[in-house]
Amino acid sequence: MADHSAFWEQTAKAAETRCQNQQEHIQAMRYAGNELARVLDDVAQSNHLDAIAKSVVIATIAKWNRAKTGQL
């Protein structure tokens, strides 16, 4: 029987690298989303929006907050 341990070790290392890259990407997206939510919140708190624009901004912030907690 052939020894495939090198193949499985290489496959496992590649999977670990993909998981690490995905985790870094997720963290970067979460940071960007949080920053955007902060900016939108500042915009929503200003008095420079009409009612429709303000409701869109508030809804976007709420959608982001639900996405962060997995409540899509």
N, CA, C and O atoms as a DFTB+ gen file, in Angstrom:
288 C
 N C O
     1  1       0.841      -1.165       0.000
     2  2       0.000       0.000       0.000
     3  2       0.899       1.246       0.000
     4  3       1.899       1.298       0.716
     5  1       0.538       2.224      -0.792
     6  2       1.327       3.442      -0.933
     7  2       1.120       4.358       0.269
     8  3       0.045       4.402       0.868
     9  1       2.175       5.080       0.597
    10  2       2.101       6.038       1.694
    11  2       1.709       7.404       1.124
    12  3       2.468       8.019       0.375
    13  1       0.526       7.860       1.488
    14  2       0.006       9.132       0.990
    15  2       0.089      10.240       2.032
    16  3      -0.586      11.262       1.909
    17  1       0.911      10.044       3.052
    18  2       0.958      11.011       4.146
    19  2       1.435      12.387       3.680
    20  3       0.948      13.405       4.172
    21  1       2.378      12.431       2.741
    22  2       2.856      13.729       2.242
    23  2       1.731      14.473       1.533
    24  3       1.590      15.687       1.685
    25  1       0.935      13.747       0.761
    26  2      -0.192      14.360       0.066
    27  2      -1.192      14.936       1.071
    28  3      -1.645      16.071       0.921
    29  1      -1.534      14.149       2.096
    30  2      -2.517      14.601       3.072
    31  2      -1.982      15.750       3.914
    32  3      -2.734      16.645       4.300
    33  1      -0.670      15.724       4.201
    34  2      -0.074      16.824       4.950
    35  2      -0.121      18.118       4.124
    36  3      -0.443      19.182       4.652
    37  1       0.196      18.023       2.850
    38  2       0.144      19.187       1.963
    39  2      -1.293      19.697       1.827
    40  3      -1.526      20.905       1.839
    41  1      -2.240      18.792       1.698
    42  2      -3.649      19.166       1.582
    43  2      -4.138      19.859       2.850
    44  3      -4.861      20.853       2.779
    45  1      -3.747      19.338       4.003
    46  2      -4.145      19.935       5.274
    47  2      -3.541      21.327       5.438
    48  3      -4.220      22.242       5.905
    49  1      -2.277      21.496       5.062
    50  2      -1.637      22.813       5.155
    51  2      -2.309      23.817       4.228
    52  3      -2.486      24.979       4.593
    53  1      -2.684      23.374       3.031
    54  2      -3.380      24.265       2.097
    55  2      -4.732      24.679       2.662
    56  3      -5.134      25.835       2.527
    57  1      -5.434      23.745       3.295
    58  2      -6.732      24.054       3.901
    59  2      -6.563      25.038       5.064
    60  3      -7.363      25.961       5.221
    61  1      -5.539      24.841       5.864
    62  2      -5.273      25.768       6.966
    63  2      -4.987      27.170       6.443
    64  3      -5.465      28.154       7.008
    65  1      -4.215      27.265       5.374
    66  2      -3.905      28.563       4.780
    67  2      -5.165      29.237       4.262
    68  3      -5.356      30.437       4.461
    69  1      -6.034      28.466       3.592
    70  2      -7.301      29.031       3.105
    71  2      -8.149      29.523       4.262
    72  3      -8.730      30.605       4.180
    73  1      -8.233      28.761       5.328
    74  2      -9.023      29.170       6.498
    75  2      -8.460      30.443       7.112
    76  3      -9.216      31.338       7.489
    77  1      -7.141      30.529       7.213
    78  2      -6.524      31.727       7.772
    79  2      -6.799      32.931       6.880
    80  3      -7.114      34.010       7.383
    81  1      -6.686      32.764       5.562
    82  2      -6.964      33.858       4.634
    83  2      -8.422      34.302       4.725
    84  3      -8.716      35.497       4.700
    85  1      -9.331      33.338       4.831
    86  2     -10.750      33.670       4.957
    87  2     -11.010      34.419       6.256
    88  3     -11.771      35.387       6.273
    89  1     -10.387      33.981       7.338
    90  2     -10.576      34.645       8.631
    91  2     -10.080      36.081       8.575
    92  3     -10.732      36.986       9.095
    93  1      -8.924      36.293       7.945
    94  2      -8.394      37.653       7.811
    95  2      -9.324      38.519       6.970
    96  3      -9.543      39.691       7.277
    97  1      -9.870      37.931       5.904
    98  2     -10.795      38.664       5.045
    99  2     -12.069      39.021       5.812
   100  3     -12.567      40.142       5.707
   101  1     -12.584      38.083       6.568
   102  2     -13.790      38.315       7.367
   103  2     -13.536      39.429       8.385
   104  3     -14.384      40.302       8.574
   105  1     -12.377      39.400       9.036
   106  2     -12.060      40.441      10.018
   107  2     -11.972      41.814       9.353
   108  3     -12.451      42.807       9.900
   109  1     -11.360      41.863       8.177
   110  2     -11.238      43.145       7.470
   111  2     -12.609      43.661       7.051
   112  3     -12.874      44.859       7.152
   113  1     -13.481      42.776       6.585
   114  2     -14.827      43.174       6.175
   115  2     -15.634      43.639       7.384
   116  3     -16.373      44.620       7.304
   117  1     -15.492      42.940       8.491
   118  2     -16.213      43.321       9.705
   119  2     -15.753      44.699      10.188
   120  3     -16.573      45.524      10.592
   121  1     -14.447      44.943      10.145
   122  2     -13.919      46.250      10.541
   123  2     -14.470      47.337       9.624
   124  3     -14.928      48.377      10.098
   125  1     -14.428      47.101       8.311
   126  2     -14.925      48.090       7.350
   127  2     -16.414      48.344       7.560
   128  3     -16.862      49.490       7.508
   129  1     -17.179      47.285       7.796
   130  2     -18.613      47.429       8.043
   131  2     -18.891      48.228       9.301
   132  3     -19.796      49.061       9.327
   133  1     -18.115      47.976      10.344
   134  2     -18.290      48.726      11.590
   135  2     -17.964      50.203      11.396
   136  3     -18.661      51.074      11.914
   137  1     -16.898      50.476      10.645
   138  2     -16.546      51.867      10.375
   139  2     -17.640      52.553       9.556
   140  3     -18.013      53.690       9.844
   141  1     -18.151      51.865       8.542
   142  2     -19.226      52.431       7.733
   143  2     -20.462      52.691       8.586
   144  3     -21.107      53.730       8.440
   145  1     -20.797      51.766       9.470
   146  2     -21.960      51.952      10.340
   147  2     -21.773      53.177      11.230
   148  3     -22.727      53.915      11.472
   149  1     -20.555      53.401      11.717
   150  2     -20.289      54.580      12.544
   151  2     -20.488      55.862      11.743
   152  3     -21.099      56.819      12.218
   153  1     -19.962      55.865      10.520
   154  2     -20.118      57.042       9.663
   155  2     -21.596      57.275       9.360
   156  3     -22.079      58.405       9.446
   157  1     -22.311      56.214       9.007
   158  2     -23.738      56.356       8.708
   159  2     -24.507      56.848       9.925
   160  3     -25.437      57.645       9.801
   161  1     -24.115      56.369      11.101
   162  2     -24.778      56.827      12.313
   163  2     -24.546      58.321      12.518
   164  3     -25.464      59.054      12.886
   165  1     -23.318      58.766      12.279
   166  2     -23.034      60.206      12.373
   167  2     -23.884      60.994      11.378
   168  3     -24.422      62.051      11.708
   169  1     -23.999      60.467      10.156
   170  2     -24.813      61.132       9.132
   171  2     -26.272      61.165       9.562
   172  3     -26.944      62.187       9.423
   173  1     -26.761      60.043      10.083
   174  2     -28.160      59.970      10.501
   175  2     -28.454      60.955      11.636
   176  3     -29.559      61.488      11.732
   177  1     -27.455      61.192      12.496
   178  2     -27.644      62.101      13.627
   179  2     -27.583      63.571      13.206
   180  3     -28.018      64.454      13.945
   181  1     -27.042      63.825      12.017
   182  2     -26.969      65.213      11.554
   183  2     -28.345      65.650      11.069
   184  3     -29.224      64.817      10.844
   185  1     -28.523      66.906      10.915
   186  2     -29.798      67.435      10.453
   187  2     -29.754      67.796       8.973
   188  3     -30.462      68.695       8.518
   189  1     -28.914      67.081       8.229
   190  2     -28.729      67.394       6.818
   191  2     -29.398      66.381       5.893
   192  3     -29.132      66.371       4.691
   193  1     -30.241      65.551       6.428
   194  2     -30.919      64.544       5.618
   195  2     -32.423      64.767       5.659
   196  3     -32.987      65.193       6.666
   197  1     -33.053      64.463       4.524
   198  2     -34.519      64.485       4.569
   199  2     -34.998      63.166       5.180
   200  3     -34.189      62.272       5.433
   201  1     -36.266      63.042       5.411
   202  2     -36.816      61.881       6.123
   203  2     -36.544      60.569       5.389
   204  3     -36.231      59.567       6.030
   205  1     -36.656      60.553       4.066
   206  2     -36.445      59.316       3.315
   207  2     -34.985      58.888       3.395
   208  3     -34.692      57.723       3.662
   209  1     -34.073      59.821       3.166
   210  2     -32.655      59.486       3.236
   211  2     -32.279      59.002       4.633
   212  3     -31.521      58.043       4.779
   213  1     -32.804      59.658       5.647
   214  2     -32.507      59.266       7.026
   215  2     -33.018      57.859       7.314
   216  3     -32.334      57.079       7.977
   217  1     -34.198      57.529       6.830
   218  2     -34.733      56.186       7.070
   219  2     -33.896      55.123       6.349
   220  3     -33.730      54.016       6.861
   221  1     -33.369      55.453       5.165
   222  2     -32.498      54.510       4.441
   223  2     -31.203      54.290       5.219
   224  3     -30.742      53.156       5.349
   225  1     -30.623      55.355       5.730
   226  2     -29.388      55.248       6.501
   227  2     -29.621      54.422       7.763
   228  3     -28.819      53.545       8.084
   229  1     -30.680      54.687       8.461
   230  2     -30.996      53.945       9.694
   231  2     -31.258      52.471       9.378
   232  3     -30.814      51.593      10.118
   233  1     -31.964      52.195       8.301
   234  2     -32.224      50.799       7.909
   235  2     -30.924      50.083       7.548
   236  3     -30.765      48.901       7.853
   237  1     -29.994      50.787       6.902
   238  2     -28.709      50.188       6.550
   239  2     -27.917      49.831       7.796
   240  3     -27.320      48.757       7.870
   241  1     -27.909      50.715       8.764
   242  2     -27.224      50.439      10.027
   243  2     -27.859      49.226      10.714
   244  3     -27.145      48.356      11.211
   245  1     -29.163      49.164      10.744
   246  2     -29.859      48.038      11.377
   247  2     -29.541      46.729      10.666
   248  3     -29.347      45.699      11.312
   249  1     -29.487      46.767       9.342
   250  2     -29.162      45.561       8.564
   251  2     -27.750      45.103       8.894
   252  3     -27.519      43.904       9.049
   253  1     -26.803      46.023       9.004
   254  2     -25.434      45.662       9.352
   255  2     -25.385      45.044      10.750
   256  3     -24.707      44.039      10.962
   257  1     -26.093      45.636      11.692
   258  2     -26.094      45.090      13.051
   259  2     -26.667      43.676      13.083
   260  3     -26.169      42.824      13.818
   261  1     -27.707      43.420      12.295
   262  2     -28.256      42.057      12.221
   263  2     -27.266      41.114      11.560
   264  3     -27.128      39.969      11.992
   265  1     -26.576      41.564      10.527
   266  2     -25.597      40.723       9.818
   267  2     -24.447      40.338      10.751
   268  3     -23.965      39.207      10.709
   269  1     -24.008      41.279      11.593
   270  2     -22.909      41.007      12.516
   271  2     -23.261      39.884      13.485
   272  3     -22.392      39.107      13.883
   273  1     -24.504      39.800      13.856
   274  2     -24.910      38.792      14.828
   275  2     -25.525      37.566      14.159
   276  3     -26.058      36.685      14.834
   277  1     -25.449      37.514      12.832
   278  2     -25.948      36.350      12.106
   279  2     -27.440      36.279      11.996
   280  3     -27.983      35.195      11.784
   281  1     -28.135      37.396      12.133
   282  2     -29.596      37.424      12.080
   283  2     -30.077      37.901      10.715
   284  3     -30.979      38.734      10.626
   285  1     -29.477      37.374       9.654
   286  2     -29.860      37.821       8.313
   287  2     -31.266      37.417       8.079
   288  3     -31.816      37.685       7.011
